[in-house]
Amino acid sequence: MVDIAVAVTSLTANALSTALDTTTYSVATGEFAVIEAQGATRGLILTFDGDAASTVTLISGDEPPSENSGNGNSAALTVANGKQYVLELEAGRFVQSDGTVRILVGGTGPVNVFAYAAAKGN
């Protein structure tokens, strides 16, 4: 299976974010979006743009660092054609030992995946 690396764009509190990542991270069916979270999943916001009737499944973290790895993968989330979805991650549940978050795309794909880090300390 292919891994598609997805960079994390940091957001600034109380500011319009005009410098959003414009790179298209298109992830096809059977491929993984690999979010380069460096273990920082608190306040991690993902967006999914559906190009077809697809699903995304967040892969359970491994131990360590994920203390919630026993909760398993997320349910397959449906990403409809032409729709955009926003998801804030549960802190720690999906982080892998290398600090990434892995998302498997299913259905007819592809899905465009973006990742944002919420401003800290607010």
Secondary structure as GFF3:
##gff-version 3
##sequence-region A 1 122
A	DSSP	beta_strand	3	6	.	.	.	ID=ss1
A	DSSP	beta_strand	8	10	.	.	.	ID=ss2
A	DSSP	beta_strand	26	27	.	.	.	ID=ss3
A	DSSP	beta_strand	32	35	.	.	.	ID=ss4
A	DSSP	beta_strand	44	50	.	.	.	ID=ss5
A	DSSP	beta_strand	54	58	.	.	.	ID=ss6
A	DSSP	three_ten_helix	69	71	.	.	.	ID=ss7
A	DSSP	beta_strand	77	79	.	.	.	ID=ss8
A	DSSP	beta_strand	84	88	.	.	.	ID=ss9
A	DSSP	beta_strand	101	107	.	.	.	ID=ss10
A	DSSP	beta_strand	111	117	.	.	.	ID=ss11
###
